[in-house]
Amino acid sequence: MTNHKPQVLVLGGNFAGLASAQKIREYARDAVDITVIDRNPYLLFIPNIPAEIFDNRDPASSLRMDTAEAWREAQVNFVQGTVCAIDPDTRTVEFVPGERAGAPVESLCYDYLVVAFGCRLAYDKIPGFTQHGQAASDTYYGNKLRRVLHEGQYKGGPIAIGSARFHQGTAVKDLVPMADAACEGPPVEMMMAMATWLKNHGLGGPDKITVFTPGRMIAEDAGEQVVNSLLGIASSMGFHYRNNVGDIAEVSNEGLRFAQGDALEAELKILLPDWVPHAFMKDLPIVDEEGFVVTDMLMRNPKYPEILACGDAAAVTVPKLGAIGHQESEIVGRQIACDVGRIGHDIAAEPLKPLVYCIGDMGDHQAFYIRSNSWYGGDTQVLKMGRVPYLLKMQYKEMFFRTRGKIPPWGLDAAQFLAERLFAA
């Protein structure tokens, strides 16, 4: 007779997937077997791509972390492949192995499934983006924009930066607010850093830049007090701002046309698209009408409690923000560890209380720091600017790579103390 360990299958190996696997191992210890499926054998440190672009560095060289050692440390079996189907009733996942082209569809069974493979950035839904749009969401688009800026393709004309409209499912509307944009920290970061880049290259300043949002207020999840402070600063610097533009209807050589009928002239169009679940997720019994995985605030699906989700694939992750995915991964680890008897229910029962952490590069070794829960009904809204937030942003990446993602539990507390108290800007 053999002892069957529960099989935990984690889909995705970037921030949420890596953190979930590590936390499950930390709390459940040797009580479970863990397998991770991801299409890449590396983690892409997406938050620092804009800084690499403006400093003319290749993000593919500096922001890819080989995850092999992280999986070995966590005693995780890693499978390089692309997930193509989930069957919650048979508890199986189908995938195509990705090391060599031509592999057939394979399957794995699970006792626990953690959906942490993010979602799809739907640039293909923006007419004209391929010919006329720019982005900073991965190394390909980052290097494309880097060449435009640093190889003379940009001629100094007006710049538009903003987001397409986000289509959020309604199944969790009683748990989290409804948003018109998935995550608008990046557009704010890009506009600030772009203004510095323009100044440093003798091409003008903030008055060339218009930042826009499909919603009532850009980055509304940061809190009205924080956003109004940011908008006040931006307005005094000369930035232009448009809200309530609706979705992006078309990108052209001349600029942008919005669903509400307005147009915006721009030579350079830096865009964030809609965040869309992977196509095969649609209509599964675990998702909302858009395809995001429905969970409670303990990250479990109510119909299939052995299925958990965290990061961008989870319906309650709004905004689609790495810091919230990290908070959710902690809960996932504790939930599974509680089920297998390794921690008590009192420890595992603490639900998600979303807290927005955002540090954005502003150029010239300056950054803004936001910590807020007001969008979720809390009373915290903190905004700081200066060199310390920039150092924290850069050092976080270095620590993340050095520890292979195992940020010490005091990390966020230390960052909060440094940014808000010891060296408050």
Secondary structure, DSSP 8 states (H G I E B T S, - for coil): ------EEEEE--SHHHHHHHHHHHHHHGGGSEEEEEES-SEEE-GGGHHHHHHTT--HHHHSEEE-HHHHHHTTEEEEEEEEEEEETTTTEEEEEE-SSTT---EEEE-SEEEE----EE-GGGSTTHHHH-B--SSHHHHHHHHHHHHTT---S--EEEEE------STTTTTS---SSS--HHHHHHHHHHHHHHHHTTS--GGGEEEE-SSSSTTGGG-HHHHHHHHHHHHHHT-EEE----SEEEE-SSEEEETTS-EEE-SEEEEE--EE--GGGTT-TTB-SSS-B---TTSB-SS-TTEEE-GGGBTT--S--HHHHHHHHHHHHHHHHHHTTSS-HHHHT------EEEEEEEETTEEEEEEE-GGGT---EEEEEEHHHHHHHHHHHHHHHHTTT---TTHHHHHHHIIIIIT--
